[in-house]
Amino acid sequence: MKSGFADMDGRRSDQAGGVAHPPLEKPYEPSSKIFKLPKPDNQAVRKTDIHACLKNRRSRRNFSDQPLTLVELSLLLWATQGIDRVGPNQCSTFRPAPSAGARHPFETYVLANHVAGLTGGIYRYLPLTHELLTTAEMSDDIPQRLSAATFGQEFVARGAAVFFWSCIPYRGEWRYQQESHKNMLLDAGHVCQNLYLAAEAIEFGACAIAAYDQNAVDSLLGLDGDDEFVVYLAPVGKPV
């Protein structure tokens, strides 16, 4: 990273130029298969002591076969990218994880391996309505493809669920131009740390993954790799 931000002085962002803001979440076809999630609340929380959650937070790589419940998955999705309020003019959102200018440039995808009440497959989280959109049904090759895409880290594909965060750069660029790219990297850290703490609160574990084959992971999720691409992922499972 280079800090040549002074070079941006005098340039106008698309927001300043009156260009309409990008969608708050990626659009989808009305005919898409949608799954309604239970309301996120504290019924899944087993540790209410924030000091204990912070002290015990570790990267967990050994998972049992215990599934996540839908209530637990709902809480994890809300804690990382759920929407509490839409801002003025419907151009920003306020969520449990902070984001520069409330731009929230990410989409969340979930590989559901062992989630009770949810058919295995890949889903995209719809934060505006707290729902899941089916993007791919489970197939025998998905775990193998994921392990290969993460350079043989087989534990990644053994998580009860695997969270992927893709970035849509223009959501930040619309307001901050190239300066937004630093902000997006910081924002990804906020989101993943929330996953760690929420997983700890339900007595599950997570492990942040940044070592992966970009093209392979983007291909697994059906992303173009240009206007949207994966920037971070993390499996979640019951530690053993």
KAVENHU-V679496 format. One record per residue. N is the residue number from 0. PHI is phi in whole degrees, 0 to 359 (* if undefined). PSI is psi in whole degrees, 0 to 359 (* if undefined). Layout:
N,PHI,PSI + N,PHI,PSI
This chain:
0,*,139 + 1,238,143 + 2,260,59 + 3,268,44 + 4,289,337 + 5,297,336 + 6,293,345 + 7,274,350 + 8,305,134 + 9,91,348 + 10,274,146 + 11,257,136 + 12,282,166 + 13,297,326 + 14,298,314 + 15,295,331 + 16,276,3 + 17,85,12 + 18,286,137 + 19,300,144 + 20,290,151 + 21,289,162 + 22,300,149 + 23,289,333 + 24,219,156 + 25,296,131 + 26,296,161 + 27,212,161 + 28,290,138 + 29,303,334 + 30,277,1 + 31,298,151 + 32,279,117 + 33,245,139 + 34,241,123 + 35,279,127 + 36,272,150 + 37,295,158 + 38,298,133 + 39,285,123 + 40,212,192 + 41,268,9 + 42,293,339 + 43,272,348 + 44,283,129 + 45,249,338 + 46,243,113 + 47,259,357 + 48,272,107 + 49,296,327 + 50,298,317 + 51,295,320 + 52,297,318 + 53,292,319 + 54,292,323 + 55,268,356 + 56,297,122 + 57,216,162 + 58,281,121 + 59,255,131 + 60,238,350 + 61,250,114 + 62,244,146 + 63,275,182 + 64,272,6 + 65,296,128 + 66,281,158 + 67,284,149 + 68,271,164 + 69,297,325 + 70,295,320 + 71,292,315 + 72,299,319 + 73,301,317 + 74,295,318 + 75,296,320 + 76,293,317 + 77,296,317 + 78,296,331 + 79,266,317 + 80,216,14 + 81,296,154 + 82,253,124 + 83,267,329 + 84,201,141 + 85,266,135 + 86,283,180 + 87,302,144 + 88,63,16 + 89,57,33 + 90,245,3 + 91,210,163 + 92,224,152 + 93,244,125 + 94,225,169 + 95,299,330 + 96,263,135 + 97,286,157 + 98,208,141 + 99,303,123 + 100,63,18 + 101,54,34 + 102,278,327 + 103,44,78 + 104,277,11 + 105,254,153 + 106,246,147 + 107,250,127 + 108,244,145 + 109,230,126 + 110,269,112 + 111,269,103 + 112,271,310 + 113,221,83 + 114,235,114 + 115,298,126 + 116,89,3 + 117,231,126 + 118,298,137 + 119,301,144 + 120,155,189 + 121,252,132 + 122,233,154 + 123,250,132 + 124,282,133 + 125,252,94 + 126,292,333 + 127,295,329 + 128,241,0 + 129,54,60 + 130,226,168 + 131,245,138 + 132,250,126 + 133,288,125 + 134,250,334 + 135,200,133 + 136,284,155 + 137,296,139 + 138,226,161 + 139,298,334 + 140,271,351 + 141,298,311 + 142,300,320 + 143,295,318 + 144,297,321 + 145,291,317 + 146,299,316 + 147,295,320 + 148,292,338 + 149,257,27 + 150,59,43 + 151,82,12 + 152,280,83 + 153,296,333 + 154,297,335 + 155,302,313 + 156,285,352 + 157,267,359 + 158,296,149 + 159,302,325 + 160,214,149 + 161,239,124 + 162,266,132 + 163,239,133 + 164,246,117 + 165,263,156 + 166,247,135 + 167,249,93 + 168,305,326 + 169,297,335 + 170,301,323 + 171,275,321 + 172,298,329 + 173,306,325 + 174,259,319 + 175,245,6 + 176,51,218 + 177,293,337 + 178,299,337 + 179,294,339 + 180,293,322 + 181,295,317 + 182,301,320 + 183,296,321 + 184,295,319 + 185,296,317 + 186,298,323 + 187,299,322 + 188,296,321 + 189,300,315 + 190,296,313 + 191,291,324 + 192,296,323 + 193,298,323 + 194,296,315 + 195,305,311 + 196,289,321 + 197,292,321 + 198,296,319 + 199,299,323 + 200,293,334 + 201,258,12 + 202,63,36 + 203,247,178 + 204,227,160 + 205,224,162 + 206,215,116 + 207,291,136 + 208,235,120 + 209,241,354 + 210,264,102 + 211,203,159 + 212,279,113 + 213,304,309 + 214,296,321 + 215,292,318 + 216,290,318 + 217,300,319 + 218,296,320 + 219,302,323 + 220,266,357 + 221,74,33 + 222,262,153 + 223,281,344 + 224,80,357 + 225,244,295 + 226,279,344 + 227,208,133 + 228,203,153 + 229,289,138 + 230,240,348 + 231,193,152 + 232,208,162 + 233,200,126 + 234,280,153 + 235,231,133 + 236,201,169 + 237,282,120 + 238,292,150 + 239,238,*
